[in-house]
Amino acid sequence: MGHEGMAMAAVRYLRAAGAPVSVAPAVAEVFSEPEARADADARVLRDALGHFATGVTVITAAGEDGQPVGFACQSFSSLSLDPPLICFNVARTSSSWPRIARAGAFCVNVLAEDQGELCRSFAVSASTGADKFAGVAWEPAPATQSPRLQGALAWVDCTVHAVHIGGDHLIVLGRVRELAAPRGAEAGPLLFYRSGFRQLQQPED
């Protein structure tokens, strides 16, 4: 079974277990374009969209084998206040996502400007066998027991609410159960812009 098959198998597992997860059909199956047109070149698309600065997070979960799992993620955003929902996107080839899906819960750790190296350690593929949590201080989040990373600007503890297909990615919606911003205003966010980390600059007086 390939990575894509593993990702979708995890979604089917959630549904069979009675988890509140839905998988929407691909957008192309719902809306048809009036006429065919050429897609943007992938390299050009990546370069252009790289001009959109994002925050950086690490999505973590408590694996069913008792071992923590996680990956670096830029595509996190708030979605809804009522009900409280957030979302993130994950590649359908991800080797971490099936374990998170089976857990049915996760914690979003919003990284601070001094956590660039931490992000890099979680950006490697789980298929390499590297222990991403080696030397990383964390504690279980209160609602789901997902790893809450020490030093993060904020954490958002969630259960999986829904999963939708979006091209070569999955769009994961999370129902917020607990959250906090423990560092307050003492540190700035870690930003990603044009393939590199950036920091906010305070205006000079």
C-alpha positions as CSV (number, residue, x, y, z in Angstrom):
1,M,0.0,0.0,0.0
2,G,1.4,3.4,-1.0
3,H,1.5,6.5,1.2
4,E,-1.7,7.8,-0.4
5,G,-3.5,4.5,0.3
6,M,-2.2,4.6,3.9
7,A,-3.6,8.1,4.4
8,M,-7.0,7.2,3.1
9,A,-7.0,3.9,5.0
10,A,-6.6,5.9,8.2
11,V,-9.6,8.0,7.3
12,R,-11.6,4.9,6.7
13,Y,-10.5,3.5,10.1
14,L,-11.8,6.6,11.8
15,R,-15.2,6.3,10.1
16,A,-15.4,2.6,11.0
17,A,-14.6,3.4,14.6
18,G,-17.5,5.8,14.7
19,A,-15.3,9.0,14.9
20,P,-17.0,12.2,13.8
21,V,-15.0,12.3,10.6
22,S,-16.3,13.0,7.1
23,V,-14.5,12.8,3.8
24,A,-15.8,15.1,1.2
25,P,-15.4,14.3,-2.5
26,A,-12.7,16.1,-4.4
27,V,-13.7,19.6,-5.5
28,A,-13.4,18.6,-9.1
29,E,-16.1,16.0,-8.6
30,V,-18.5,18.7,-7.3
31,F,-17.8,21.6,-9.5
32,S,-16.8,21.3,-13.1
33,E,-15.0,24.1,-14.8
34,P,-16.8,25.6,-17.9
35,E,-13.8,25.0,-20.0
36,A,-10.4,23.3,-19.7
37,R,-7.4,25.5,-19.0
38,A,-3.8,24.9,-18.4
39,D,-2.7,24.4,-14.8
40,A,0.1,26.7,-13.4
41,D,3.6,25.2,-13.5
42,A,4.3,23.7,-10.1
43,R,7.6,25.6,-9.7
44,V,6.1,28.9,-10.6
45,L,3.2,28.2,-8.3
46,R,5.5,27.4,-5.4
47,D,7.7,30.5,-6.0
48,A,4.7,32.9,-6.3
49,L,2.9,31.5,-3.2
50,G,6.1,31.6,-1.3
51,H,5.6,35.3,-1.0
52,F,2.8,34.7,1.4
53,A,4.3,34.7,4.9
54,T,3.0,32.1,7.3
55,G,3.5,31.1,10.9
56,V,5.0,27.7,11.7
57,T,3.5,25.0,13.8
58,V,4.2,21.4,14.8
59,I,1.2,19.0,14.8
60,T,1.6,16.3,17.4
61,A,-0.4,13.3,18.6
62,A,0.0,10.3,21.0
63,G,0.5,7.3,18.7
64,E,-1.5,4.1,19.4
65,D,1.9,2.4,20.1
66,G,2.5,4.8,23.0
67,Q,5.1,6.7,21.0
68,P,4.5,10.4,20.1
69,V,4.3,11.5,16.4
70,G,4.5,14.9,14.9
71,F,5.4,16.9,11.8
72,A,6.1,20.6,10.9
73,C,3.2,22.4,9.3
74,Q,2.8,25.9,7.8
75,S,-0.8,25.5,6.6
76,F,-2.5,26.0,9.9
77,S,-5.3,28.5,10.3
78,S,-8.3,29.3,12.5
79,L,-11.6,28.4,10.9
80,S,-14.7,28.9,13.1
81,L,-15.6,30.4,16.5
82,D,-19.0,28.5,16.7
83,P,-18.2,25.7,16.8
84,P,-14.5,26.3,17.6
85,L,-12.7,24.8,14.7
86,I,-9.2,25.1,13.2
87,C,-7.7,23.5,10.1
88,F,-4.4,22.4,8.6
89,N,-3.4,20.7,5.4
90,V,-1.2,17.6,5.2
91,A,0.2,15.8,2.1
92,R,-1.5,12.6,1.2
93,T,2.0,11.0,1.1
94,S,2.7,11.9,4.7
95,S,3.9,8.9,6.8
96,S,2.9,10.7,10.0
97,W,-0.7,11.5,9.2
98,P,-2.1,7.9,9.3
99,R,-0.8,7.6,12.9
100,I,-2.4,10.9,13.8
101,A,-5.7,10.0,12.1
102,R,-5.8,6.7,14.1
103,A,-5.3,8.7,17.3
104,G,-8.3,10.8,16.4
105,A,-6.8,13.8,18.2
106,F,-3.8,16.2,17.9
107,C,-2.2,19.3,19.4
108,V,-1.1,22.3,17.3
109,N,2.0,23.8,18.7
110,V,2.6,27.4,17.5
111,L,6.4,27.9,17.3
112,A,8.2,30.9,18.7
113,E,11.0,32.8,16.9
114,D,13.7,30.9,18.9
115,Q,12.4,27.5,17.8
116,G,13.8,27.2,14.2
117,E,15.9,24.2,15.0
118,L,13.0,22.5,16.6
119,C,11.0,23.0,13.5
120,R,13.8,21.6,11.3
121,S,13.8,18.4,13.5
122,F,10.1,17.9,12.8
123,A,10.4,18.7,9.1
124,V,12.1,15.4,8.3
125,S,10.1,12.5,7.0
126,A,9.1,9.9,9.6
127,S,10.0,7.3,7.0
128,T,13.7,8.0,7.7
129,G,13.3,6.4,11.1
130,A,14.6,9.6,12.9
131,D,13.4,10.2,16.4
132,K,11.9,13.6,16.1
133,F,11.2,13.8,19.8
134,A,14.8,13.1,20.9
135,G,15.8,15.7,23.4
136,V,12.5,17.6,23.0
137,A,10.7,18.6,26.2
138,W,7.0,18.1,26.2
139,E,4.0,17.1,28.3
140,P,0.6,15.7,27.6
141,A,-2.1,18.2,26.6
142,P,-5.0,18.2,29.0
143,A,-7.8,17.0,26.8
144,T,-6.2,14.5,24.4
145,Q,-2.8,13.7,25.9
146,S,-1.2,14.8,22.6
147,P,2.4,16.2,23.1
148,R,2.4,19.9,24.1
149,L,5.9,21.2,23.2
150,Q,7.8,23.2,25.8
151,G,8.5,26.8,24.7
152,A,5.7,27.1,22.1
153,L,4.0,30.4,21.8
154,A,0.6,28.7,22.0
155,W,-1.0,25.3,21.9
156,V,-4.4,24.2,20.6
157,D,-5.6,20.7,21.8
158,C,-8.1,19.2,19.3
159,T,-10.0,16.2,18.3
160,V,-10.4,15.3,14.6
161,H,-13.7,16.9,13.4
162,A,-13.6,16.2,9.6
163,V,-11.2,15.4,6.8
164,H,-11.6,16.6,3.2
165,I,-9.7,15.8,0.1
166,G,-7.9,18.7,-1.6
167,G,-5.8,17.6,-4.6
168,D,-2.6,16.0,-3.4
169,H,-3.3,17.1,0.2
170,L,-5.9,16.4,2.9
171,I,-7.7,19.2,4.7
172,V,-8.0,18.3,8.4
173,L,-10.5,20.1,10.6
174,G,-10.0,20.0,14.3
175,R,-12.5,20.7,17.1
176,V,-10.8,22.8,19.8
177,R,-11.0,21.3,23.2
178,E,-8.3,23.3,25.2
179,L,-5.9,26.0,24.3
180,A,-3.5,28.6,25.8
181,A,-0.8,31.0,25.0
182,P,1.7,30.5,27.8
183,R,4.5,32.8,26.6
184,G,2.2,35.8,26.2
185,A,4.0,38.7,24.5
186,E,7.5,37.8,25.7
187,A,8.5,36.2,22.4
188,G,7.6,36.7,18.7
189,P,6.4,34.1,16.2
190,L,8.5,32.0,13.9
191,L,7.6,33.0,10.4
192,F,8.3,31.2,7.1
193,Y,8.8,33.4,3.9
194,R,10.3,32.5,0.6
195,S,11.8,29.2,1.7
196,G,13.4,30.6,4.9
197,F,12.6,31.5,8.5
198,R,11.9,35.1,9.3
199,Q,11.3,37.2,12.5
200,L,9.1,40.1,13.1
201,Q,10.9,43.4,13.4
202,Q,9.7,46.0,15.9
203,P,9.5,49.5,14.6
204,E,12.2,51.8,15.9
205,D,11.1,54.6,18.2
